[in-house]
């Protein structure tokens, strides 16, 4: 059984998927470091790129296949 937190994450992920955006979970400090180093990271994310891949938690990373 999925708890309320799990349901919330699932809902956010599905909504982002429907928008064509990556809904993987990222570690906040790492994501903020990417934004600090790459000021265009958010615009690139919204354009469909994956600039936050390095900040993702292990099981949410896209495979390199």
Buried (B, 14 or more C-beta within 10 A) or exposed (E): EEEEEEEEEEEEBEEEEEEEBBBBBBBEEBBEEBBEEEEEBBEEBEEEBBBBBEBBEEEBBEEEE
